[in-house]
Amino acid sequence: MKNYSFYQYLKTRRGEDSPIGRLASFVMEDSMFPKYSEDYLEISEYLEENPYEDMPLSHYDSAFDDYRNWLSH
């Protein structure tokens, strides 16, 4: 199993024309994003308090599920 933060995972998806790719672009530009976190609740709370324009939290949920799958491969 891999040991990477959610931020590190999103770096692998940056540039994609997909909801996860767009989320990755927002995160890469956000200097306050919790870059070392692997914790769903910590990141979710951050995104609820600091929402990205036109980025529903459902995209984060999908991205985090994909992140968990990515870690296990």
VENKA-V457664 format. One record per backbone hydrogen bond with DSSP energy under -1.0 kcal/mol. CO is the residue of the C=O (numbers start at 0). NH is the residue of the N-H. If there is no record, write none. Layout:
<<CO & NH> <CO & NH>>
This chain:
<<4 & 8> <5 & 9> <6 & 10> <8 & 11> <9 & 12> <12 & 15> <15 & 17> <17 & 21> <18 & 22> <19 & 23> <20 & 24> <21 & 25> <22 & 26> <23 & 27> <24 & 28> <26 & 29> <29 & 32> <32 & 34> <33 & 36> <36 & 5> <38 & 42> <39 & 43> <40 & 44> <41 & 45> <42 & 46> <43 & 47> <44 & 48> <45 & 49> <51 & 54> <55 & 58> <56 & 60> <57 & 61> <58 & 62> <59 & 63> <60 & 64> <61 & 65> <62 & 66> <63 & 67> <64 & 68> <65 & 69> <66 & 70> <67 & 71> <69 & 72> <70 & 1>>
